[in-house]
């Protein structure tokens, strides 16, 4: 078991993999948001599916910086808080007309 106050930078690759597996397994033992049910997406493909957009649109949104507060990235691993991403997109597009 990894202590909750352990810095991500101090984890080995194996410990980080264990952390990700347990966090994304139903009933996982790591309370990322205690008392709440949060939806997370992994990778750009998962982000695209969660937001209902194409892969290229999800990639552009990530690159734009609009979703920075919702995205955690370590190396190639991308984890997105979907509810926060939707909230940030709503704020960013507030008042804009879309085609």
Helices and strands as residue ranges (DSSP letters): G 8-10, H 13-23, E 40-42, H 43-51, H 55-64, G 68-70, E 71-74, E 77-81, H 82-93
